[in-house]
Amino acid sequence: MSIELSKETVREITPSLRRFLAEELDVEIGDMQANFLLDYILKEIAPFAYNKGVKDAEAFLRGHLEDLGNTCFEEELTFWKKRKK
């Protein structure tokens, strides 16, 4: 599954990416170069973060599902136990 961003999101990211390169690495690039770099990052590096997020979510859900019986349990036949005599 490839990670795709909307054109609006890319337009929001591009200035930040250009600023980061300029301020942190003293590299000036244009919008087209920033878009190429962003595309590379999305195709080559972002899947590592995506896969980690999926694994973390799976572990979280499995942990909660294993305890589902204890978390979502209601004792049966309690009418007579709770009724005052």
Rosetta blueprint (number, residue, H / E / L):
1 M L
2 S L
3 I L
4 E L
5 L L
6 S L
7 K H
8 E H
9 T H
10 V H
11 R H
12 E H
13 I H
14 T H
15 P H
16 S H
17 L H
18 R H
19 R H
20 F H
21 L H
22 A H
23 E H
24 E H
25 L H
26 D L
27 V L
28 E L
29 I L
30 G L
31 D H
32 M H
33 Q H
34 A H
35 N H
36 F H
37 L H
38 L H
39 D H
40 Y H
41 I H
42 L H
43 K H
44 E H
45 I L
46 A H
47 P H
48 F H
49 A H
50 Y H
51 N H
52 K H
53 G H
54 V H
55 K H
56 D H
57 A H
58 E H
59 A H
60 F H
61 L H
62 R H
63 G H
64 H H
65 L H
66 E H
67 D L
68 L H
69 G H
70 N H
71 T H
72 C L
73 F L
74 E L
75 E L
76 E L
77 L L
78 T L
79 F H
80 W H
81 K H
82 K H
83 R L
84 K L
85 K L
